Amino acid sequence: MTSAPLAGRLDGLLFFPVTAYGPDGGLDVDAFRAHVRGGIEAGAAAVFACCGTGEFHALTPEEFRTCVAAAVEEAAGRVPVVAGAGYGTALAVQYAKAAEEAGADGLLAMPPYLVVADQEGLLRHYTELAAATALDVIVYQRDNAVFTPETVVGLARVPGIIGLKDGYGDLDLMQRIVGAVRRDLPPGHPFLFFNGLPTAELTGLAYRGIGVTLYSSAVFCFAPDIALAFHRALNTGDDDTVNRLLDGFYAPLVELRNLGRGYAVSLVKAGVRLAGLEVGEVRPPLSEPDPVHVKMLAELIERGRALIGGGAGGAGDAGGERA
């Protein structure tokens, strides 16, 4: 962990690695290290370990600690490592402390387990989590943790809470949240917003329009060359390239992802295997994607590479042979 503030280091494409398992279903730390190392070498700006794509829900506390520590060692200070934390407040605090001990730079605080809380309860939950750790906290809005603009302003005022990742996708709500934070917090107050929708590139133009430019890229896990080409185009205003990739790659990818439950994780993991790294299958209660859909994914990746002028199997696969 470096002494530089996390908020100032999250400037680029955010990498959410899958968690690797061996043939026996146990953790494969070497494969996980290779995946993380490959992503960093390919150009990731940060590693978000053991989060949604990394099957946080399926990991034991010991596996969580092992993976976070491995990601920190592979990053070696080159990029920040942010770890997931979730469940109820008491368990979220335990995960936060484990991540801190493992050397992480920050936390992605996922929704509380099962219960649907009111705004006061949600604010209390994240406030107590932030108070229990020295790590900076990014709050993940989705499912049973959806906030009013007033609550987000309250979160932004909590010491240690530095941002909101939106996985809910209500642009009207997000515009009001961004506006409320801009209006009610002192000028220069560091608070970040992230597009955290599955296949966030599909909504990149819309989120850019309300001032949200940071996003997580699941595609980076298995085709970093495509993900980086899109990221460059989006950030430089090259809308021709953006729209070419949206129409020819990302929109079909979302249609494919929507063919099965849990494909936001299991199809990504299949993509990593296609890229040349054996990371195992997903753990229950998720299940593997239909082989026909995996074949469709392989063909779609080839099409995406053709759209950016790359060859089949393009350079820099996160966790492929070069890792």
PyMOL commands that set and color helices and strands:
alter all, ss='L'
color gray80, all
select helices_A, chain A and resi 6-9+29-42+56-58+61-75+89-101+119-131+149-156+171-184+200-209+219-221+224-236+239-257+263-274+291-307
alter helices_A, ss='H'
color red, helices_A
select strands_A, chain A and resi 14-15+46-49+81-85+106-109+136-141+161-166+192-195+214-217
alter strands_A, ss='S'
color yellow, strands_A
deselect
rebuild
show_as cartoon
